[in-house]
Amino acid sequence: MEYVLGIDLGTSSLKGIVMNQEGSVEETASTNYVTFHPQSGFSEQDPKVWIEAFHEVLTELLAKKPALKENLVGISFSGQMHSLVVLDEQNQVLRNAILWNDVRTTEQTQKITEYFGDELLKITKNIALEGFTLPKILWIQEHEPDAWLKVRHLLLPKDYLNYHLTDKITTDYSDVAGTLLLDMQKKEWSTEILKEFNIPREYLPDLKESNDQTGILNHEIKQKYGFEREIKVFAGGADNACGAAASGIFDEEMAMLSIGTSGVFLSFEKNVTSDYNGKLHLFSHVFKNGYYSMGVTLAAGDSLSWYKNTFAIDSTFDELISEIPTSSEGLYFTPYISGERTPYADSKIRGSFIGIDTRHQRGHFTRAVLEGIVYSLKDIQVLMRNVSKKSFTKIVSVGGGAKSSSWLQIQADILNIPIVCLKTEMGPGFGAAMIAAVGIGWYDSIIDCGEKIIEYTEPIYPIEENVKRYKKLYSIYQQIYPATRSICHMSRN
């Protein structure tokens, strides 16, 4: 039996998934690492910890599955999007990676918008936001000019790990679609953007499809672990694209709702001509000529974690959710505790509880947080419906929001669409394993692979009475952002 390894280089941890030729997961392993916040709004990681984490995970997997030494044939990756890694002429890391959730780049984002305006949207299909990669490059140019003089390579996180394994510097279309440097229509680095911001083309990696081979596992690592076969390494993809593949989002009647640190509502797109005018992201998928649109709630699961750690530190998430009442009794929560991205590209907005009165107990607050997170994701669903007339027959719920039947029912009722979960949820790392399986030749395509191995639970259907109630409550929720925006902006100045 042959095996492939999918690696998910996430924001807080690195995970490894071993998949066999039949599409079954045989072993998993993961390890966490630290994020640094040297100043308010800064978020950084040392890329060396990703390398250390990979070797920890690989060591654990080999201990669990010694047969990997004889029969591991392929590796691919999923990676956190947008984060910037800079290397010098000797391919050494020059500074900590600036992560996707770093918001220091407001001035650079405004500069990009002023210089390019609508042309940026035409080229990249996205507007400039603090989270993207280009503003981080400009920040280094402006604030660390000595470091910029030494830069020779600009990489995304998974591509730095790929380089460590293969000695090749490459990337894939799904990941670079989130850099603001890719001409989405031409599928090449944008010469106009590179010229405008003085970024040499030779600093950027070669572009690959996700299942293209980038190299083979280098001799040093192969010898260190005693691998017997040549192990092919494939480009991989962005975490959201890999998560969508692992959830079987291959047609326009399905959507994925993912609640992790952030929240994502994602839909398949047939072509790059879909025009959301920057209201939603439009990115390349992990298969050729495939695309997806998505909106992001910056603090979805993070809002629930903040709430638990602040007000219920001694309770588990299960205990919190088990005590929620059938209604939040007029209490609302907006999950803008880290600013917001969709539908409000607003780094200064902040969260709020609205409607507190004396009858509210902890359970009401918990329910309001759960509902508020789903309301914010419904905002994205509504955008897709209004802009492109999208109508979904089912939604695949993944992440933390898929672990509670109560929360799943809230999702079905607020979104008014049947909700299914994955029978075996492994996240973006499973999508990375699928990419490796296709690259090896076990399957004809990512879609072929997904259709053969992905299975869903029975649907959770909306309850008509709840749908009617939430329709009214959601219309009230929609009024909170415009009512609190100026207050939040004044308090942030």
C-alpha positions as CSV (number, residue, x, y, z in Angstrom):
1,M,0.0,0.0,0.0
2,E,1.4,3.4,-1.0
3,Y,0.8,6.6,1.0
4,V,0.8,10.4,0.5
5,L,1.3,13.1,3.1
6,G,-0.8,16.3,3.3
7,I,0.7,19.1,5.4
8,D,-1.4,22.0,6.6
9,L,0.7,24.9,7.7
10,G,-1.8,26.9,9.7
11,T,-1.8,30.0,11.7
12,S,-1.4,28.3,15.1
13,S,-0.3,24.8,14.2
14,L,1.1,22.4,11.6
15,K,-0.8,19.2,10.9
16,G,0.1,16.1,8.9
17,I,-2.3,13.7,7.4
18,V,-1.4,10.3,5.9
19,M,-3.8,9.0,3.2
20,N,-3.6,5.6,1.5
21,Q,-4.5,4.7,-2.1
22,E,-8.1,4.0,-1.2
23,G,-8.6,7.6,0.1
24,S,-8.7,6.7,3.8
25,V,-6.8,8.6,6.4
26,E,-4.5,6.3,8.3
27,E,-2.6,8.6,10.7
28,T,-2.6,12.3,11.8
29,A,-0.3,14.4,13.9
30,S,0.0,18.1,14.8
31,T,2.1,20.5,16.8
32,N,1.6,24.1,17.8
33,Y,3.8,27.1,17.5
34,V,4.0,30.7,18.8
35,T,2.8,34.0,17.2
36,F,4.5,37.2,18.2
37,H,2.8,40.5,18.7
38,P,5.7,43.0,19.1
39,Q,3.3,46.0,18.8
40,S,-0.4,46.5,18.7
41,G,-1.7,45.3,15.4
42,F,1.5,43.3,14.6
43,S,1.3,39.6,14.1
44,E,4.5,37.6,13.2
45,Q,6.0,34.2,13.2
46,D,9.6,32.9,12.8
47,P,9.5,30.7,9.7
48,K,12.0,28.4,11.3
49,V,9.3,27.2,13.7
50,W,7.4,25.8,10.7
51,I,10.4,23.8,9.7
52,E,10.8,22.5,13.3
53,A,7.1,21.7,13.4
54,F,7.3,19.8,10.1
55,H,10.1,17.6,11.5
56,E,8.2,17.0,14.8
57,V,5.1,15.9,12.9
58,L,7.0,13.7,10.4
59,T,8.8,12.0,13.3
60,E,5.5,11.3,15.1
61,L,3.9,10.0,11.9
62,L,6.8,7.6,11.2
63,A,6.6,6.3,14.8
64,K,2.9,5.6,14.3
65,K,3.2,4.3,10.8
66,P,6.7,2.8,10.1
67,A,5.5,1.6,6.7
68,L,5.9,5.2,5.5
69,K,9.6,4.7,5.2
70,E,9.0,2.1,2.5
71,N,5.9,3.4,0.8
72,L,5.5,7.2,1.1
73,V,5.4,8.4,-2.5
74,G,4.1,12.0,-2.4
75,I,3.8,15.2,-0.3
76,S,1.8,18.3,-0.8
77,F,0.8,21.4,1.3
78,S,-2.0,23.6,2.4
79,G,-0.9,27.0,3.8
80,Q,-2.1,30.1,5.6
81,M,-2.7,32.7,2.9
82,H,-1.2,36.2,2.4
83,S,1.6,35.9,5.0
84,L,5.0,37.2,3.8
85,V,8.4,35.5,4.0
86,V,11.5,37.3,2.8
87,L,14.8,35.6,2.0
88,D,18.2,37.0,1.1
89,E,20.6,36.0,-1.6
90,Q,21.7,32.9,0.3
91,N,18.0,32.0,0.8
92,Q,18.2,32.8,4.5
93,V,15.2,34.3,6.3
94,L,15.7,38.0,6.8
95,R,13.0,38.8,9.4
96,N,9.9,37.2,10.9
97,A,7.1,36.5,8.6
98,I,4.3,39.1,8.6
99,L,1.1,37.2,9.0
100,W,-2.3,37.5,7.2
101,N,-3.9,38.9,10.4
102,D,-1.4,41.7,10.9
103,V,-3.0,45.1,10.4
104,R,-0.1,47.5,10.5
105,T,-0.4,48.2,6.8
106,T,-3.4,50.6,6.6
107,E,-1.3,53.4,5.1
108,Q,0.2,51.1,2.5
109,T,-3.2,49.7,1.7
110,Q,-4.5,53.3,1.1
111,K,-1.5,54.0,-1.1
112,I,-2.2,51.0,-3.3
113,T,-5.8,52.0,-3.7
114,E,-4.8,55.6,-4.6
115,Y,-2.2,54.5,-7.2
116,F,-4.3,51.8,-8.9
117,G,-7.9,52.4,-8.0
118,D,-10.3,50.4,-10.2
119,E,-7.4,49.0,-12.2
120,L,-6.3,46.9,-9.2
121,L,-9.7,45.3,-9.1
122,K,-9.6,44.7,-12.8
123,I,-6.2,42.9,-12.6
124,T,-6.4,41.0,-9.4
125,K,-10.2,40.7,-8.9
126,N,-9.7,42.0,-5.4
127,I,-9.4,45.3,-3.6
128,A,-6.5,46.2,-1.3
129,L,-6.9,45.2,2.3
130,E,-4.4,45.1,5.2
131,G,-4.3,41.3,5.2
132,F,-3.0,40.8,1.6
133,T,0.7,40.4,0.8
134,L,1.5,43.4,-1.3
135,P,0.9,46.0,1.5
136,K,3.3,44.0,3.7
137,I,6.0,44.2,1.0
138,L,5.5,48.0,0.8
139,W,5.7,48.2,4.6
140,I,9.1,46.6,4.6
141,Q,10.2,48.9,1.7
142,E,9.2,51.9,3.7
143,H,10.0,51.0,7.3
144,E,12.9,48.5,6.9
145,P,14.8,49.8,3.9
146,D,18.0,48.0,4.9
147,A,16.3,44.7,5.0
148,W,14.6,45.4,1.7
149,L,18.0,46.0,0.0
150,K,18.9,42.4,1.0
151,V,15.7,40.8,-0.2
152,R,16.0,38.4,-3.1
153,H,12.9,36.1,-2.7
154,L,9.3,36.8,-1.6
155,L,7.5,33.7,-0.5
156,L,4.3,32.5,1.1
157,P,4.5,30.2,4.1
158,K,3.8,26.8,2.5
159,D,6.2,27.7,-0.3
160,Y,9.0,28.3,2.2
161,L,8.4,24.8,3.6
162,N,8.3,23.4,0.0
163,Y,11.7,25.0,-0.5
164,H,13.1,23.3,2.6
165,L,12.0,20.0,1.2
166,T,13.0,20.4,-2.4
167,D,15.5,23.3,-2.7
168,K,13.1,24.7,-5.3
169,I,11.4,28.1,-5.1
170,T,7.9,27.8,-6.5
171,T,4.3,28.7,-5.7
172,D,0.7,27.9,-6.9
173,Y,-2.1,30.0,-8.4
174,S,-4.5,29.5,-5.5
175,D,-2.1,31.0,-3.0
176,V,-0.8,33.9,-5.1
177,A,-4.3,34.9,-5.9
178,G,-4.3,36.4,-2.4
179,T,-1.2,38.5,-2.9
180,L,-2.5,41.4,-5.0
181,L,0.3,40.6,-7.4
182,L,-1.4,38.1,-9.8
183,D,-3.1,39.0,-13.0
184,M,-6.0,36.6,-12.6
185,Q,-7.1,36.7,-16.2
186,K,-3.7,36.2,-17.7
187,K,-2.5,33.8,-14.9
188,E,0.8,35.5,-14.5
189,W,2.5,38.1,-12.2
190,S,1.2,41.5,-13.0
191,T,3.9,43.5,-14.7
192,E,2.0,46.8,-14.1
193,I,1.8,46.2,-10.3
194,L,5.4,45.0,-10.0
195,K,6.7,48.0,-12.0
196,E,4.6,50.5,-10.0
197,F,5.9,49.3,-6.6
198,N,9.5,48.5,-7.7
199,I,9.3,44.8,-7.1
200,P,11.7,42.8,-9.4
201,R,10.0,39.9,-11.1
202,E,13.0,37.7,-10.2
203,Y,12.1,38.0,-6.5
204,L,8.9,36.1,-7.1
205,P,8.6,32.2,-7.4
206,D,7.7,30.3,-10.6
207,L,3.9,29.7,-10.9
208,K,2.5,26.2,-10.8
209,E,-0.8,24.4,-10.8
210,S,-1.5,22.9,-7.4
211,N,-0.9,19.3,-8.4
212,D,2.2,20.1,-10.5
213,Q,5.4,18.5,-9.2
214,T,7.8,21.0,-7.8
215,G,10.6,18.6,-7.1
216,I,11.5,15.5,-5.0
217,L,12.3,15.3,-1.3
218,N,16.0,16.3,-1.0
219,H,18.6,13.7,-0.2
220,E,19.4,15.0,3.3
221,I,15.9,14.7,4.6
222,K,15.4,11.4,2.7
223,Q,18.5,9.9,4.4
224,K,17.7,11.4,7.8
225,Y,14.4,9.5,8.0
226,G,15.4,6.4,6.0
227,F,12.9,6.8,3.2
228,E,13.5,4.1,0.6
229,R,11.6,5.5,-2.4
230,E,11.8,8.8,-4.4
231,I,9.2,11.0,-2.8
232,K,7.5,13.5,-5.2
233,V,6.6,16.9,-3.8
234,F,3.7,18.9,-5.3
235,A,2.9,22.6,-5.1
236,G,-0.2,22.5,-3.0
237,G,-2.7,25.3,-2.3
238,A,-4.1,28.0,-0.2
239,D,-5.8,26.8,3.0
240,N,-9.3,27.9,2.0
241,A,-9.0,26.4,-1.4
242,C,-7.7,23.1,0.1
243,G,-10.5,23.2,2.7
244,A,-13.0,23.7,-0.1
245,A,-11.6,20.7,-2.0
246,A,-11.7,18.6,1.2
247,S,-15.4,19.6,1.6
248,G,-16.3,18.7,-2.0
249,I,-17.2,22.3,-3.1
250,F,-17.1,21.6,-6.8
251,D,-20.4,23.1,-8.1
252,E,-22.3,26.4,-7.7
253,E,-25.2,24.9,-5.8
254,M,-23.0,24.1,-2.7
255,A,-21.3,26.4,-0.3
256,M,-18.9,25.9,2.5
257,L,-19.3,27.6,5.9
258,S,-16.1,27.3,7.9
259,I,-15.8,28.5,11.5
260,G,-12.2,28.6,12.8
261,T,-10.3,31.5,14.2
262,S,-12.0,33.5,11.3
263,G,-15.2,32.5,9.6
264,V,-15.5,31.8,5.8
265,F,-18.5,31.5,3.5
266,L,-17.2,30.1,0.3
267,S,-18.7,29.3,-3.1
268,F,-17.5,27.7,-6.3
269,E,-17.2,29.8,-9.4
270,K,-17.0,28.5,-13.0
271,N,-14.8,31.3,-14.3
272,V,-12.8,34.4,-13.5
273,T,-15.3,36.8,-15.0
274,S,-17.6,36.7,-11.9
275,D,-17.5,40.3,-10.8
276,Y,-18.2,41.2,-7.1
277,N,-16.5,44.6,-7.5
278,G,-14.3,43.8,-4.5
279,K,-17.3,43.1,-2.2
280,L,-16.1,39.5,-2.0
281,H,-12.7,37.9,-2.7
282,L,-12.3,36.0,-6.0
283,F,-9.5,33.5,-6.0
284,S,-8.1,30.6,-8.1
285,H,-9.0,27.1,-6.9
286,V,-6.7,24.2,-6.5
287,F,-7.6,22.7,-9.9
288,K,-7.0,24.2,-13.3
289,N,-9.4,26.9,-14.5
290,G,-11.4,26.6,-11.3
291,Y,-12.2,29.6,-9.0
292,Y,-14.1,30.4,-5.8
293,S,-15.6,33.4,-4.2
294,M,-15.5,34.0,-0.4
295,G,-16.2,36.4,2.3
296,V,-14.5,36.5,5.7
297,T,-15.6,37.3,9.2
298,L,-12.3,38.1,10.9
299,A,-13.2,36.9,14.4
300,A,-15.7,34.1,14.2
301,G,-14.5,31.2,16.4
302,D,-12.1,33.7,17.9
303,S,-15.2,35.6,19.2
304,L,-16.4,32.5,21.0
305,S,-12.9,31.8,22.4
306,W,-12.6,35.4,23.6
307,Y,-16.0,35.1,25.2
308,K,-15.2,31.8,27.0
309,N,-11.8,32.9,28.1
310,T,-13.1,36.2,29.5
311,F,-16.4,35.2,31.0
312,A,-16.4,31.4,31.4
313,I,-12.8,30.4,31.8
314,D,-13.7,27.3,34.0
315,S,-16.3,26.0,31.5
316,T,-15.8,23.9,28.4
317,F,-17.3,24.9,25.1
318,D,-19.6,21.9,25.4
319,E,-20.8,23.1,28.8
320,L,-21.4,26.6,27.5
321,I,-23.4,25.6,24.5
322,S,-25.4,23.0,26.4
323,E,-26.8,25.8,28.6
324,I,-28.1,28.1,25.9
325,P,-31.8,28.9,26.0
326,T,-34.1,28.6,23.0
327,S,-33.9,32.4,22.4
328,S,-31.4,35.2,23.2
329,E,-34.4,37.3,24.3
330,G,-33.5,40.4,22.3
331,L,-29.8,40.3,23.0
332,Y,-27.4,40.8,20.0
333,F,-23.7,40.4,19.5
334,T,-21.6,41.6,16.6
335,P,-18.3,39.7,16.1
336,Y,-16.2,42.7,15.1
337,I,-13.7,42.3,18.0
338,S,-10.8,42.4,15.5
339,G,-12.4,44.7,12.9
340,E,-14.2,43.2,10.0
341,R,-13.6,42.3,6.4
342,T,-16.9,41.2,4.8
343,P,-19.2,42.9,4.0
344,Y,-17.5,45.8,5.9
345,A,-13.9,46.3,5.0
346,D,-13.4,48.2,8.3
347,S,-10.3,47.8,10.5
348,K,-11.7,50.2,13.1
349,I,-15.1,48.7,13.8
350,R,-15.4,46.8,17.1
351,G,-17.8,44.3,18.5
352,S,-20.7,45.0,20.8
353,F,-23.5,43.4,22.8
354,I,-26.8,45.3,22.2
355,G,-30.0,45.0,24.1
356,I,-28.8,43.8,27.5
357,D,-31.4,43.8,30.3
358,T,-31.9,42.3,33.7
359,R,-33.4,39.1,32.5
360,H,-30.4,38.0,30.6
361,Q,-28.2,35.3,32.0
362,R,-25.0,33.8,30.8
363,G,-26.8,31.4,28.5
364,H,-28.4,34.3,26.6
365,F,-25.0,35.9,26.1
366,T,-23.6,32.6,24.8
367,R,-26.5,32.2,22.4
368,A,-26.1,35.8,21.2
369,V,-22.4,35.1,20.4
370,L,-23.3,32.0,18.4
371,E,-26.1,33.8,16.5
372,G,-24.0,36.9,15.9
373,I,-21.2,34.8,14.3
374,V,-23.8,33.2,11.9
375,Y,-25.5,36.5,11.2
376,S,-22.1,37.9,10.1
377,L,-21.7,34.9,7.7
378,K,-25.2,35.4,6.5
379,D,-24.1,38.8,5.4
380,I,-21.8,37.0,2.9
381,Q,-24.6,34.7,1.7
382,V,-26.8,37.7,1.1
383,L,-24.0,39.4,-0.9
384,M,-23.7,36.3,-3.1
385,R,-27.4,36.2,-3.7
386,N,-27.8,39.9,-4.4
387,V,-24.7,40.3,-6.7
388,S,-24.7,37.0,-8.6
389,K,-28.2,35.5,-7.9
390,K,-26.7,32.5,-6.1
391,S,-29.0,30.0,-4.6
392,F,-27.6,27.0,-2.7
393,T,-29.2,23.6,-2.2
394,K,-26.9,22.7,0.8
395,I,-24.1,24.1,2.9
396,V,-21.2,22.1,4.2
397,S,-20.4,23.2,7.7
398,V,-16.8,22.6,8.9
399,G,-14.6,23.6,11.8
400,G,-15.8,24.5,15.2
401,G,-19.3,25.3,14.1
402,A,-19.8,21.7,12.9
403,K,-19.1,20.2,16.4
404,S,-22.4,21.2,18.1
405,S,-25.8,20.1,17.0
406,S,-27.4,23.1,18.6
407,W,-25.1,25.5,16.7
408,L,-25.7,23.5,13.4
409,Q,-29.5,24.0,13.9
410,I,-28.9,27.8,14.4
411,Q,-26.9,27.8,11.1
412,A,-29.7,26.0,9.2
413,D,-32.3,28.3,10.6
414,I,-30.5,31.6,10.0
415,L,-29.2,30.7,6.6
416,N,-32.5,28.9,5.7
417,I,-30.6,26.1,3.9
418,P,-30.0,22.4,4.8
419,I,-26.7,22.0,6.6
420,V,-24.5,18.9,6.2
421,C,-21.2,18.0,7.8
422,L,-18.3,15.7,6.6
423,K,-18.4,12.2,8.0
424,T,-14.7,12.5,8.4
425,E,-13.4,16.1,8.7
426,M,-9.7,16.6,8.3
427,G,-9.6,20.2,7.0
428,P,-7.2,21.7,4.6
429,G,-4.6,19.1,5.2
430,F,-6.9,16.5,3.7
431,G,-7.2,18.8,0.6
432,A,-3.4,18.8,0.5
433,A,-3.3,15.0,0.6
434,M,-5.9,14.9,-2.3
435,I,-3.6,17.2,-4.3
436,A,-0.7,14.8,-3.7
437,A,-2.9,11.8,-4.6
438,V,-3.9,13.4,-7.9
439,G,-0.2,14.4,-8.6
440,I,0.9,10.8,-8.1
441,G,-1.8,9.6,-10.5
442,W,-4.2,7.8,-8.2
443,Y,-7.1,10.0,-9.4
444,D,-7.7,11.8,-12.6
445,S,-8.5,15.2,-11.0
446,I,-9.3,16.8,-7.6
447,I,-13.0,16.6,-8.5
448,D,-12.7,12.9,-9.4
449,C,-10.9,12.3,-6.1
450,G,-13.5,14.2,-4.1
451,E,-16.4,12.5,-5.7
452,K,-15.0,9.1,-4.8
453,I,-13.9,9.6,-1.2
454,I,-15.9,12.5,0.4
455,E,-19.0,11.5,2.4
456,Y,-21.6,13.7,4.2
457,T,-23.8,13.3,7.2
458,E,-27.6,13.5,7.0
459,P,-28.8,17.1,6.5
460,I,-30.0,19.3,9.3
461,Y,-33.0,21.1,7.9
462,P,-34.3,24.6,8.8
463,I,-37.2,24.7,11.1
464,E,-39.9,27.0,9.5
465,E,-40.9,28.7,12.7
466,N,-37.3,29.5,13.5
467,V,-36.6,30.7,10.0
468,K,-39.4,33.3,10.3
469,R,-38.2,34.5,13.6
470,Y,-34.6,34.8,12.5
471,K,-35.6,36.7,9.4
472,K,-36.9,39.5,11.6
473,L,-34.0,39.4,14.0
474,Y,-31.4,39.4,11.2
475,S,-33.0,42.6,9.8
476,I,-32.4,44.2,13.2
477,Y,-28.8,42.9,13.4
478,Q,-28.1,44.5,10.0
479,Q,-28.7,47.9,11.6
480,I,-26.1,47.6,14.3
481,Y,-23.0,48.2,12.1
482,P,-24.2,51.6,10.7
483,A,-25.4,52.6,14.1
484,T,-22.1,51.9,15.9
485,R,-19.6,52.7,13.2
486,S,-19.0,56.3,14.0
487,I,-18.7,55.5,17.8
488,C,-16.1,52.8,17.1
489,H,-14.1,55.0,14.7
490,M,-14.0,57.9,17.2
491,S,-12.8,55.6,19.9
492,R,-10.0,54.2,17.7
493,N,-8.6,57.6,16.7
